[in-house]
């Protein structure tokens, strides 16, 4: 009997078991409050860029290299990390302040997909071919505009960045997201059909048709039905055996994963992993308290739940509750596209956006919800990033200032107290992920505070699989949403592309519209030429002091214009049973800072797993259970 099948779906009837002995089948149950839209086949993140998708795929898809707890790059599928010392890294000045970066890689010998087929440079070349197809709806088009591939043989290849960014040698390749490897032997036959169907199509005239063809291609290999058929293949230490919708994703050790063998042999470490999906975080907390969850992931319990007496009073001797500083930014994005709804709400006027921020009491919010441990954000750059500056315009709670700014824009109180302008009431919907107790409570708090200054806001929530699908989050230009509260986890390599309209170095447009097949991360269509110039120049600046100065200026411009409402910089909260080892995280481990960056090493000490890492020694870590 599978361990998770003994419990009710909501975890309300769980009975606590022995906390200090790992399960007899050497398995691991991870509690998750979100469910991925697709897995595996969507290797370019065209359909979904969810956190939970990224976390689960860390177990399934091995990267070329990754970042350890100290943000040091280590090899996984390749033999070495390129460096000047091993002559695998070459940096060349190409004029106008630009450089070319060349990185030589060699795949480890004997690598195989989970079905036994060889992993080779064919699988790397396949990713590049698909990513560079005309009109591809890329989340990160700038990356693909600068990178190229030269294949030498089945094991050796060179990746070239031109122009090179300061972080390309480390962050870009350590966390190349999407991953730079996909199963060509499985997916190429269908891709050839897509190529034939797109041969006479133009990105300018046929964007909708291209989008449909590409989406169908990725969906075909990433759907729940295809995953459950057992036909999908994996390069990482685990492979999926079953995906039960809104319930669980089960996986077992991939016997063909030989890239890394942990100390003592793979059989000493976890052999089965189940991501148990409980989308209501309060119900998930009940399951944890009952003992049916061995560990949680980054989107699971919220900060107030992690600090609750209900959890901490039962923790001693049973589990640890970790708060780990993380580059995750909670915010409310605002639609600024030139569409009628935006004009009616004056969201295209920075004074309106400033007023929205003055009207909410973020300082009291973080104190009440997080004991003041999670700082209020004043820009988009994470406070753990070396480029962060606090010297920017700030918006303390000031409802009177909010009213003055709104009046200056032309809003006047209506008969029921709701502001009116040109016959239009100031009312809109705030979208966020349903089931997340902190977001839903925050939503209600802010709605009430906006009401005090004459703004009527209604909640409109849906599961993460819905709101983070590309046909919602990427469709601001079509008015799918006006305001959207969610979190963005950034990498160590900050480049400003989250809010760039256009990269001035490469010319890449980062705003998703029908015309560019909805590619790009600037989902709210903020445009500021000086910001674009500063962040673009900062990305190719290799002098650390100059780079920090450029990004400091960019952060001040951003804070003055407020293209989104910055809320807080988040910590990740993990609950782990006492006997579980190597389930650890840091701000940038694995690039994104999620636990499970080293899934081949996660195990139970009582089953022979060797403890290799100590969370207490990781900067920014606090054990709330002590």
C-alpha positions in Angstrom: 0.0 0.0 0.0 1.3 3.5 -0.9 1.9 5.6 2.2 -0.1 8.6 1.0 -3.2 6.5 0.1 -3.8 5.7 3.8 -4.8 9.3 4.4 -7.8 11.4 3.5 -7.2 13.9 0.7 -7.2 16.8 3.0 -5.1 15.1 5.7 -7.8 15.5 8.4 -7.5 12.0 9.7 -3.8 11.6 9.9 -2.3 10.0 13.0 1.2 10.9 14.1 3.8 8.2 13.8 7.4 7.7 14.9 9.3 10.9 14.0 12.8 9.7 14.4 12.8 6.7 12.1 12.6 7.0 8.3 9.9 5.0 6.5 10.7 1.3 5.8 10.3 1.8 2.1 12.8 4.7 2.2 10.2 7.1 0.7 9.5 10.8 1.1 6.2 12.7 1.2 6.4 16.4 0.3 3.5 18.6 1.0 2.6 21.1 -1.7 -0.1 23.8 -1.9 0.1 24.1 -5.7 -0.2 21.7 -8.6 1.7 22.1 -11.9 -0.1 22.7 -15.2 2.3 20.5 -17.1 5.5 18.6 -16.5 8.5 17.5 -18.5 7.5 18.2 -22.1 7.2 22.0 -21.6 11.0 22.4 -21.5 10.9 26.0 -22.6 8.3 27.0 -20.0 6.0 28.2 -22.8 2.8 26.9 -21.2 3.7 27.4 -17.5 6.5 28.9 -15.5 5.1 27.9 -12.1 7.4 27.6 -9.0 5.9 24.2 -8.2 6.7 23.0 -11.8 10.3 24.1 -11.4 10.6 22.4 -7.9 9.2 19.1 -9.0 11.3 19.0 -12.2 14.4 19.4 -10.1 13.8 15.7 -9.2 13.1 14.7 -12.7 15.4 16.7 -15.0 19.1 17.0 -14.2 20.8 20.3 -15.1 24.2 20.7 -16.8 25.5 22.4 -13.7 23.8 23.9 -10.5 24.6 26.2 -7.6 25.3 24.7 -4.2 24.4 26.2 -0.9 27.2 28.7 -1.2 26.2 29.8 -4.7 29.2 27.9 -6.1 28.7 26.3 -9.5 29.1 22.5 -9.5 28.8 20.0 -12.4 25.9 17.6 -12.7 25.6 16.2 -16.3 28.9 17.7 -17.4 32.5 16.7 -16.4 33.7 20.2 -15.4 32.5 23.7 -14.8 34.2 26.0 -17.4 36.8 28.3 -16.0 39.9 30.2 -17.2 42.0 27.8 -15.2 40.8 24.7 -17.1 40.8 26.7 -20.3 37.1 25.9 -20.9 36.1 29.6 -20.5 37.1 32.3 -23.0 36.1 36.0 -22.7 36.8 38.3 -25.6 36.4 42.1 -26.0 34.3 42.7 -29.1 34.1 46.5 -28.8 31.6 49.1 -27.6 31.9 47.8 -24.1 30.7 44.3 -25.1 32.3 40.9 -24.7 31.9 37.5 -26.1 31.8 34.5 -23.7 32.6 31.0 -24.9 32.1 28.0 -22.6 33.2 24.5 -23.5 31.3 21.5 -22.0 31.7 17.7 -22.1 28.8 15.5 -21.1 29.8 12.8 -18.6 30.2 9.4 -20.3 27.4 6.8 -20.1 24.6 9.2 -19.4 21.2 7.8 -20.3 17.5 8.9 -20.3 15.2 6.9 -18.0 14.2 4.7 -21.0 17.8 3.7 -21.6 18.5 5.9 -24.6 21.8 7.8 -24.6 21.9 11.4 -23.5 24.0 13.3 -26.1 24.6 16.6 -27.7 21.7 15.8 -29.9 19.5 16.6 -26.9 21.2 20.0 -26.4 21.0 20.9 -30.1 17.3 20.0 -30.1 16.5 22.6 -27.3 18.4 25.3 -29.2 16.6 24.4 -32.4 13.1 24.6 -30.8 13.9 27.8 -28.8 15.1 29.6 -31.9 12.1 28.7 -34.0 10.3 31.7 -35.5 7.8 33.2 -33.3 8.4 30.9 -30.3 6.6 32.3 -27.2 9.7 32.5 -24.9 9.5 33.6 -21.3 13.2 34.8 -21.6 13.6 35.9 -25.3 16.7 38.0 -24.4 18.6 34.9 -23.3 17.9 33.1 -26.6 18.8 36.2 -28.7 22.3 36.2 -27.3 23.2 32.5 -27.0 24.4 30.1 -29.7 25.6 26.5 -29.8 28.4 24.7 -31.6 28.4 20.9 -31.4 31.7 19.1 -31.7 30.6 15.5 -31.3 28.2 13.5 -29.2 29.7 14.6 -25.9 31.4 18.0 -26.5 29.8 21.3 -27.3 30.5 25.0 -26.9 27.9 27.6 -25.8 28.6 31.2 -26.8 27.0 34.4 -25.4 27.3 37.5 -27.5 27.1 40.0 -26.0 27.9 38.3 -22.7 26.3 39.4 -19.4 28.2 39.5 -16.2 26.4 36.4 -14.8 26.4 34.2 -17.9 29.4 32.0 -16.8 27.7 31.1 -13.5 24.0 31.8 -13.2 22.9 31.5 -16.8 24.4 28.1 -17.3 23.9 26.8 -13.7 20.2 27.4 -13.9 19.5 27.7 -17.5 15.8 27.8 -17.2 14.5 26.3 -19.3 17.0 23.4 -19.0 19.3 23.1 -21.9 18.6 19.4 -22.5 15.5 17.6 -23.8 14.8 14.1 -25.2 15.3 14.5 -28.9 14.7 10.9 -29.6 11.2 11.1 -28.1 10.1 14.6 -29.2 11.8 15.3 -32.5 9.4 13.3 -34.7 6.5 15.5 -33.6 8.7 18.6 -33.8 9.4 17.8 -37.5 5.6 17.8 -38.1 5.4 21.2 -36.4 8.2 22.6 -38.5 6.4 21.5 -41.6 3.2 23.1 -40.5 5.0 26.4 -39.7 7.1 26.5 -42.9 4.9 29.1 -44.7 3.8 31.0 -41.6 5.1 34.4 -40.6 5.5 35.6 -37.0 4.1 39.0 -38.0 0.9 37.7 -39.7 0.4 34.3 -38.2 1.3 34.7 -34.5 -1.9 33.1 -33.3 -1.5 30.0 -35.5 2.2 29.7 -34.4 1.2 30.0 -30.8 -1.4 27.3 -31.2 1.0 24.9 -32.9 3.8 25.4 -30.4 1.5 25.1 -27.4 0.0 21.9 -28.7 3.5 20.5 -29.2 4.6 21.2 -25.6 1.2 20.2 -24.1 1.3 16.9 -25.9 4.4 15.8 -24.0 3.6 17.6 -20.7 0.0 16.6 -20.1 -1.1 14.5 -17.2 -2.3 11.8 -19.6 1.0 11.6 -21.4 3.0 11.5 -18.1 0.7 8.7 -16.8 1.2 6.7 -20.0 4.8 6.2 -18.9 6.1 7.4 -22.3 7.8 10.6 -21.0 11.5 10.2 -20.2 13.6 11.9 -17.6 17.3 12.8 -17.2 17.3 13.2 -13.4 17.4 10.9 -10.4 13.7 10.2 -10.4 10.9 9.4 -12.8 7.1 9.8 -12.5 5.0 6.7 -12.0 1.6 8.4 -11.4 0.1 11.8 -11.5 -3.3 11.9 -9.8 -4.9 15.3 -10.4 -5.4 17.5 -7.3 -4.0 14.7 -5.2 -0.4 13.5 -5.7 2.5 13.1 -8.1 4.5 10.0 -7.4 8.0 9.2 -8.6 10.6 6.6 -8.0 14.4 6.4 -8.4 15.6 6.4 -12.0 18.0 3.5 -12.2 19.6 5.0 -15.3 20.7 8.2 -13.5 24.5 7.8 -13.1 25.6 11.4 -13.2 26.2 11.6 -9.5 26.3 8.8 -6.9 25.9 10.0 -3.3 28.1 8.7 -0.5 27.4 5.1 0.3 25.4 4.5 -2.8 22.1 5.6 -4.2 20.2 2.9 -2.4 20.9 4.6 1.0 18.9 7.6 0.0 15.2 8.2 -0.8 13.8 5.8 -3.4 10.3 7.1 -3.7 9.0 10.7 -3.6 5.4 11.8 -3.5 4.4 15.4 -3.9 1.1 15.4 -2.0 -1.1 18.3 -3.3 -3.3 20.0 -0.7 -4.1 23.4 -2.2 -5.6 24.9 0.9 -2.7 25.8 3.2 -4.7 25.4 6.4 -5.6 21.8 5.4 -1.9 21.3 4.5 -1.0 22.5 8.0 -3.4 19.9 9.5 -1.7 17.2 7.5 1.7 18.3 8.8 0.5 18.2 12.4 -0.8 14.8 11.8 2.6 13.4 10.8 1.6 12.5 7.2 4.0 15.0 5.6 7.8 14.5 5.8 8.8 17.8 4.3 7.2 20.9 2.6 8.3 22.8 -0.4 8.6 26.6 -1.1 4.9 27.2 -2.0 3.4 25.2 0.9 2.8 26.8 4.3 2.8 30.5 4.8 4.9 32.6 7.2 2.2 33.0 9.8 1.5 29.3 9.8 5.2 28.5 10.2 5.3 30.7 13.3 2.0 29.5 14.7 1.8 28.1 18.2 -0.2 25.3 16.8 2.8 24.1 14.8 5.8 25.2 17.0 4.4 23.7 20.2 4.4 20.2 18.5 7.7 20.5 16.8 10.3 19.6 19.6 11.7 16.2 18.9 9.5 15.7 15.8 10.5 18.2 13.1 12.4 21.4 12.3 10.6 24.5 11.0 13.0 26.6 8.8 12.8 30.2 7.7 15.3 30.8 4.9 16.0 34.2 3.4 14.9 34.0 -0.2 14.9 36.2 -3.3 11.1 35.9 -3.6 9.2 39.2 -4.1 5.6 39.4 -3.2 3.9 42.2 -5.2 0.8 43.3 -7.1 1.4 43.8 -10.8 -0.7 46.5 -12.4 -1.9 46.4 -16.0 -0.6 49.4 -17.9 -1.4 48.3 -21.5 -3.0 51.0 -23.8 -6.5 49.4 -23.5 -9.7 51.1 -22.4 -10.0 49.4 -19.0 -6.5 50.8 -18.1 -7.4 54.3 -19.3 -10.7 54.3 -17.4 -8.9 53.3 -14.2 -6.0 55.7 -14.9 -3.5 52.8 -14.2 -1.4 54.4 -16.9 -0.8 57.4 -14.6 1.9 56.9 -12.0 0.0 59.1 -9.5 -2.7 56.5 -9.4 -0.2 53.7 -8.8 1.5 55.8 -6.1 -1.9 56.4 -4.4 -2.7 52.7 -4.4 0.6 52.1 -2.5 0.1 55.0 0.0 -3.3 53.7 0.8 -2.1 50.3 2.2 -0.3 49.9 5.5 2.5 47.5 4.5 4.5 48.2 7.7 1.6 47.1 10.0 0.9 44.2 7.7 4.4 42.6 7.9 4.4 43.2 11.6 1.0 41.5 12.2 1.5 38.7 9.7 5.2 37.9 9.9 6.3 39.4 13.3 8.2 42.0 11.2 10.7 39.3 10.1 10.0 39.8 6.4 10.9 43.3 5.3 8.7 45.6 3.3 9.9 45.9 -0.3 10.5 49.2 -2.1 11.6 47.9 -5.4 11.8 44.6 -7.3 15.4 43.7 -6.5 15.7 41.2 -3.7 17.3 42.4 -0.5 19.7 39.4 -0.6 20.9 40.3 -4.1 24.3 42.1 -4.2 22.7 44.8 -6.5 20.1 45.8 -3.9 19.9 49.4 -2.7 17.6 50.8 -0.1 18.2 54.4 -1.3 14.9 54.7 -3.2 11.6 56.5 -2.9 9.4 55.0 -0.2 5.6 55.0 0.3 4.7 54.9 4.0 1.0 54.5 4.9 -0.6 57.8 4.2 -4.3 57.6 3.1 -4.6 61.4 2.9 -1.7 61.6 0.5 -3.4 58.9 -1.5 -6.6 60.9 -1.7 -4.7 64.0 -2.8 -3.0 62.1 -5.6 -6.3 60.6 -6.8 -8.0 64.0 -6.8 -5.1 65.4 -8.9 -5.8 62.7 -11.4 -9.5 63.7 -11.6 -11.2 61.2 -9.2 -14.0 62.6 -7.1 -16.2 60.9 -4.5 -19.5 59.5 -5.8 -22.8 59.3 -3.9 -21.8 55.9 -2.3 -18.3 57.0 -1.5 -16.7 55.2 -4.4 -14.6 57.5 -6.6 -15.9 58.5 -10.0 -14.1 60.0 -13.1 -15.7 60.7 -16.5 -18.7 58.7 -15.4 -16.6 55.6 -14.5 -16.4 54.2 -11.0 -13.0 53.3 -9.6 -13.5 49.6 -9.2 -11.5 46.6 -10.3 -10.7 43.0 -9.4 -7.6 41.8 -7.6 -6.4 38.4 -8.8 -4.4 36.0 -6.7 -3.9 32.3 -6.0 -6.8 30.6 -4.2 -6.1 28.5 -1.1 -3.1 30.6 0.0 -4.3 31.8 3.3 -1.8 34.7 3.6 -2.6 36.1 0.1 -6.3 35.8 0.7 -6.1 37.5 4.1 -3.8 40.1 2.7 -6.2 40.7 -0.2 -9.1 41.3 2.2 -6.9 43.7 4.3 -5.9 45.8 1.3 -9.4 45.8 -0.1 -10.7 47.3 3.1 -7.9 49.9 3.2 -8.5 50.9 -0.4 -12.2 51.2 0.4 -11.2 53.9 2.9 -9.9 56.2 0.1 -12.8 55.5 -2.2 -11.6 52.5 -4.3 -13.8 49.5 -4.7 -11.9 46.2 -5.2 -13.3 42.7 -5.5 -11.3 39.4 -5.1 -11.0 37.1 -8.1 -9.0 34.1 -7.2 -8.2 30.8 -8.9 -5.7 27.9 -8.6 -2.1 28.6 -9.5 -2.4 26.3 -12.5 -5.0 28.7 -13.9 -3.6 32.1 -13.1 0.0 31.2 -14.0 -0.9 29.5 -17.3 0.3 31.5 -20.3 -3.2 32.2 -21.6 -3.9 34.2 -18.4 -0.8 35.8 -16.9 0.7 36.6 -20.4 -2.6 38.2 -21.6 -2.6 41.6 -19.9 -2.8 43.2 -23.4 -6.2 41.6 -23.8 -7.5 42.7 -20.4 -7.5 39.3 -18.8 -6.5 41.0 -15.5 -6.1 44.5 -14.1 -4.2 43.8 -10.9 -2.5 40.5 -10.0 -0.9 39.6 -6.6 1.8 36.9 -6.8 5.4 36.3 -6.1 8.4 36.3 -8.4 11.6 34.4 -7.5 14.6 36.0 -9.0 18.1 34.5 -9.6 21.5 35.8 -8.6 21.9 37.2 -12.1 19.6 40.2 -11.9 19.2 42.0 -15.3 16.0 44.0 -15.0 14.2 42.1 -17.7 11.1 41.7 -15.5 10.3 45.3 -16.2 12.2 46.2 -19.4 10.2 47.1 -22.4 13.2 46.6 -24.7 16.8 45.6 -24.1 18.8 48.4 -25.6 21.8 46.1 -26.2 20.0 43.3 -28.1 16.8 45.0 -29.1 14.7 42.2 -27.5 11.2 43.2 -26.6 10.1 41.8 -23.2 6.4 42.7 -23.2 4.1 39.8 -24.1 1.6 40.7 -26.8 -0.2 38.9 -29.7 2.3 40.4 -32.1 5.3 38.7 -30.4 3.4 35.5 -29.6 3.2 36.5 -25.9 6.9 36.3 -25.2 8.5 38.2 -22.4 8.3 38.8 -18.6 7.1 42.4 -18.5 3.5 41.3 -18.2 2.1 44.7 -17.2 3.7 46.7 -20.1 5.7 49.3 -18.2 7.9 51.4 -20.5 10.7 53.6 -19.4 13.6 54.3 -21.8 16.1 55.3 -19.0 15.3 52.2 -17.0 15.9 50.1 -20.1 19.2 51.8 -20.8 20.5 51.5 -17.3 19.6 47.8 -16.8 20.8 46.8 -20.2 24.1 48.5 -19.7 24.4 47.1 -16.2 24.0 43.6 -17.5 27.1 43.9 -19.8 29.1 45.7 -17.1 31.7 43.4 -15.6 33.0 46.0 -13.1 31.1 45.3 -9.9 31.1 48.9 -8.6 29.9 50.4 -11.9 27.3 47.7 -12.2 25.9 48.4 -8.8 25.7 52.1 -9.5 23.8 51.5 -12.7 21.3 49.2 -11.0 20.9 51.6 -8.1 19.8 54.3 -10.5 17.4 51.9 -12.2 15.9 51.0 -8.8 15.2 54.7 -8.0 13.5 55.2 -11.4 11.4 52.1 -10.8 10.4 53.2 -7.3 9.4 56.7 -8.4 7.2 55.3 -11.3 5.8 52.3 -9.3 4.9 50.0 -12.2 3.9 47.4 -9.6 3.1 47.6 -5.9 6.1 46.1 -4.0 4.8 44.3 -0.9 7.6 42.3 0.9 10.7 40.2 0.4 9.7 36.7 1.4 11.4 33.9 3.3 10.8 30.3 2.3 9.4 28.1 5.1 10.2 24.4 5.2 9.1 21.8 7.7 11.3 18.8 7.8 11.1 15.7 10.0 14.1 15.3 12.3 15.6 12.2 10.6 15.5 13.7 7.1 19.0 14.9 5.9 20.2 17.0 3.0 16.7 18.6 2.3 18.2 22.0 2.6 18.1 25.4 0.8 19.7 28.8 0.6 18.9 32.1 -1.1 20.2 30.9 -4.5 20.9 27.2 -4.3 19.9 25.6 -7.6 19.7 29.2 -8.8 16.1 29.6 -7.5 16.7 28.8 -3.9 14.1 26.0 -3.6 14.8 22.9 -1.5 15.5 19.8 -3.6 18.3 21.3 -5.7 20.2 18.1 -4.8 17.5 15.4 -4.9 20.0 12.5 -5.4 21.3 13.2 -1.8 18.1 13.5 0.1 17.5 10.7 2.5 16.9 9.4 6.0 19.8 9.1 8.4 18.2 6.0 10.0 18.3 4.3 6.5 21.9 5.0 6.0 21.9 8.4 4.3 25.0 10.5 5.1 24.3 14.0 6.3 26.3 16.3 4.0 24.8 19.7 4.7 23.8 21.6 7.8 20.9 24.1 7.4 22.0 25.9 10.6 25.2 27.0 8.8 23.4 28.5 5.8 23.3 32.3 5.9 19.8 33.6 6.5 18.5 30.4 8.1 16.5 30.4 11.3 15.0 27.3 13.0 11.7 28.6 14.3 11.2 25.3 16.3 14.0 26.2 18.7 
